[in-house]
């Protein structure tokens, strides 16, 4: 255990700094930090779930929640706007799942629940896009 002591001490310092930083933030600053954290988490989750070339084609746009914990990923393909509502977004964690859908005539049409960590995420996403043609 003594080999780990310096790493544990460094971890304690990082956690304390983060907690002190959050305590000094206003509610608006905290919300903005959470929004940016959500956007980064969605980007990491999507990048880990699909091929780089597909990300380049989709050109995802990440939107952290204005209120609450849900963030959204938007992308346009073949004249259609698709979305993934990331639900739940775990604070200081990773996106695990999201409702996938398409926006038609200004309304959201949910198509499927996608699991970001599923081995079939990319195929499920592509099949959902395919079925909207």
Order of alpha helices (4+ residues) and beta strands (2+ residues): alpha-alpha-alpha-beta-beta-beta-beta-beta-alpha
